[in-house]
Amino acid sequence: MHMTFTVAVAGASGYAGGEMLRVLLAHPEARIGTLTAHSNAGSLLGAHQPHLRSLADRLLEPTGVDALQGHDVVVLALPHGASGAVAAELAARGDGAIVVDLGADHRLVDSSDWEAYYGSAHAGTWPYGLPELLHAGERTASAQRAALRGATRIAVPGCNVTAVSLGLQPGVAAGLIEPTDLVAVLANGYSGAGKSLKTHLLAGEALGSAQPYAVGGTHRHIPEIGQNLRSAGASQVTISFTPTLVPMSRGILATATARLVPGTAPSTVRAAWQDAYADEPFVRLLPEGHWPTTAATLGANTALVQVAVDERAGRVVTVTAIDNLVKGTAGGALQSLNLALGLDETLGLPLDGVAP
Ligand SMILES: NC(=O)c1ccc[n+]([C@@H]2O[C@H](COP(=O)([O-])OP(=O)(O)OC[C@H]3O[C@@H](n4cnc5c(N)ncnc54)[C@H](OP(=O)(O)O)[C@@H]3O)[C@@H](O)[C@H]2O)c1
């Protein structure tokens, strides 16, 4: 089926916007329309995304509905808090675009979660762009795909949230782990922090060092993980979540553990993860004994997952690797957009990565 669509990208000078453009350029039906930026408006895209040669001469316009309206799809790759107003104004003008938000504004269902972690008024809730999200009672994900088919608004998940949710949700859905005793520790590449100029993001601080951040239950992705695991069937979720910046540009390696329901056989655990992901095009449970690496996911819309039982500790250990900018952002967004447009979910998406 041919279904060419035009896409405007707001925040095209940033990491998420740049990666969105890279995956769109490889999509057979996507045509790149207006590109916008904030402080860098008025300059050429090539000055900020020199790897996107085919778009190097495109002018960055100021972000606003005048520039963004009139496309089939608008992707918002903006700091959180900025996308709600743009989306509302597009709707007020009667613009019929599908709007895809890479930021956090429309992910959370519960306004009090938003207010507690983001401290501003909640912009509302959009269909959640994680096609693999399990719903209670499901062993393989279909309800979330149904929610995304034909959607005109898509809230793309947080990158850490994708990694931790994919790691743990099979055990929650199958009732094999205790969702009130979860621990996740992550190794994160620096691109997850965006292009902002901050001292702790300087090479002098980052190279040769690993540094934790948002320690002690403060990270904004915590309520979103809880929301996803409740979708998978948990009545209550308690998770200790600690990300750690490590000296790599891209990638997330999420190690998430959970107390195993006593008496559960390791073979039952493995079968639950196998059932959940056997038919998933982009999530792969590795053969036993093989462990995910971030390097094996770079550039690909792939999540690599492994699960093991630590019988002495009575815990399930899951390790998930993704590229934060592909499966964790732009690739996941395009996968959901394909569903919204009625296209094959996998169309134009990279399955293979870049290595070494
Ligand atoms: N990086 C990731 O791995 C990742 C993963 C998942 C989701 N996200 C989300 O994607 C969004 C963008 O993140 P990023 O990493 O791409 O950040 P970034 O590299 O800092 O880029 C931010 C973009 O937004 C523009 N911008 C800055 N302030 C603005 C404002 N007040 N109003 C409108 N536009 C503004 C910037 O334009 P100028 O360059 O012209 O200033 C730039 O194009 C965030 O909501 C982030 O949470 C990022």
The ligand as an SDF file (V2000), in Angstrom:
LIG
                    3D

 48 52  0  0  0  0  0  0  0  0999 V2000
   17.6320   12.3240   24.3600 N   0  0  0  0  0  0  0  0  0  0  0  0
   16.9410   11.2100   24.5670 C   0  0  0  0  0  0  0  0  0  0  0  0
   17.5130   10.1010   24.6330 O   0  0  0  0  0  0  0  0  0  0  0  0
   15.4490   11.2570   24.7170 C   0  0  0  0  0  0  0  0  0  0  0  0
   14.7690   10.0400   24.8640 C   0  0  0  0  0  0  0  0  0  0  0  0
   13.3790   10.0500   24.9910 C   0  0  0  0  0  0  0  0  0  0  0  0
   12.7050   11.2480   25.0110 C   0  0  0  0  0  0  0  0  0  0  0  0
   13.3870   12.4260   24.8960 N   0  0  0  0  0  0  0  0  0  0  0  0
   12.6290   13.6510   24.9590 C   0  0  0  0  0  0  0  0  0  0  0  0
   12.7340   14.3650   23.7470 O   0  0  0  0  0  0  0  0  0  0  0  0
   12.6440   15.7710   24.0260 C   0  0  0  0  0  0  0  0  0  0  0  0
   13.8640   16.4600   23.4220 C   0  0  0  0  0  0  0  0  0  0  0  0
   15.0210   15.9270   24.0450 O   0  0  0  0  0  0  0  0  0  0  0  0
   16.4830   16.0640   23.4200 P   0  0  0  0  0  0  0  0  0  0  0  0
   17.3130   15.0690   24.1140 O   0  0  0  0  0  0  0  0  0  0  0  0
   16.4030   16.0770   21.9470 O   0  0  0  0  0  0  0  0  0  0  0  0
   16.8750   17.5270   23.9340 O   0  0  0  0  0  0  0  0  0  0  0  0
   17.8670   18.5950   23.2290 P   0  0  0  0  0  0  0  0  0  0  0  0
   18.9480   17.8530   22.5070 O   0  0  0  0  0  0  0  0  0  0  0  0
   18.2380   19.5340   24.2900 O   0  0  0  0  0  0  0  0  0  0  0  0
   16.9470   19.3330   22.1440 O   0  0  0  0  0  0  0  0  0  0  0  0
   15.8960   20.1740   22.5490 C   0  0  0  0  0  0  0  0  0  0  0  0
   15.2140   20.7480   21.3360 C   0  0  0  0  0  0  0  0  0  0  0  0
   14.1380   21.6010   21.7660 O   0  0  0  0  0  0  0  0  0  0  0  0
   14.4000   22.9610   21.3910 C   0  0  0  0  0  0  0  0  0  0  0  0
   14.0220   23.8420   22.5150 N   0  0  0  0  0  0  0  0  0  0  0  0
   14.7630   24.1570   23.6110 C   0  0  0  0  0  0  0  0  0  0  0  0
   14.0640   24.9620   24.4310 N   0  0  0  0  0  0  0  0  0  0  0  0
   12.8590   25.1880   23.8400 C   0  0  0  0  0  0  0  0  0  0  0  0
   11.7030   25.9230   24.1730 C   0  0  0  0  0  0  0  0  0  0  0  0
   11.6380   26.6090   25.3150 N   0  0  0  0  0  0  0  0  0  0  0  0
   10.6640   25.9190   23.3110 N   0  0  0  0  0  0  0  0  0  0  0  0
   10.7160   25.2230   22.1580 C   0  0  0  0  0  0  0  0  0  0  0  0
   11.7980   24.4960   21.7860 N   0  0  0  0  0  0  0  0  0  0  0  0
   12.8440   24.4660   22.6160 C   0  0  0  0  0  0  0  0  0  0  0  0
   15.8670   23.0390   21.0690 C   0  0  0  0  0  0  0  0  0  0  0  0
   16.0660   24.0680   20.1150 O   0  0  0  0  0  0  0  0  0  0  0  0
   17.4470   24.9180   20.0440 P   0  0  0  0  0  0  0  0  0  0  0  0
   18.5350   23.9350   19.7260 O   0  0  0  0  0  0  0  0  0  0  0  0
   17.1810   25.8460   18.9100 O   0  0  0  0  0  0  0  0  0  0  0  0
   17.6050   25.5990   21.3500 O   0  0  0  0  0  0  0  0  0  0  0  0
   16.1370   21.6380   20.5070 C   0  0  0  0  0  0  0  0  0  0  0  0
   15.7450   21.5550   19.1620 O   0  0  0  0  0  0  0  0  0  0  0  0
   12.5910   15.9260   25.5540 C   0  0  0  0  0  0  0  0  0  0  0  0
   11.2720   16.1020   25.9770 O   0  0  0  0  0  0  0  0  0  0  0  0
   13.1530   14.5990   26.0260 C   0  0  0  0  0  0  0  0  0  0  0  0
   12.6850   14.2380   27.2980 O   0  0  0  0  0  0  0  0  0  0  0  0
   14.7450   12.4560   24.7300 C   0  0  0  0  0  0  0  0  0  0  0  0
  1  2  1  0
  2  3  2  0
  2  4  1  0
  4  5  1  0
  4 48  2  0
  5  6  2  0
  6  7  1  0
  7  8  2  0
  8  9  1  0
  8 48  1  0
  9 10  1  0
  9 46  1  0
 10 11  1  0
 11 12  1  0
 11 44  1  0
 12 13  1  0
 13 14  1  0
 14 15  2  0
 14 16  1  0
 14 17  1  0
 17 18  1  0
 18 19  2  0
 18 20  1  0
 18 21  1  0
 21 22  1  0
 22 23  1  0
 23 24  1  0
 23 42  1  0
 24 25  1  0
 25 26  1  0
 25 36  1  0
 26 27  1  0
 26 35  1  0
 27 28  2  0
 28 29  1  0
 29 30  1  0
 29 35  2  0
 30 31  1  0
 30 32  2  0
 32 33  1  0
 33 34  2  0
 34 35  1  0
 36 37  1  0
 36 42  1  0
 37 38  1  0
 38 39  2  0
 38 40  1  0
 38 41  1  0
 42 43  1  0
 44 45  1  0
 44 46  1  0
 46 47  1  0
M  CHG  2   8   1  16  -1
M  END
$$$$
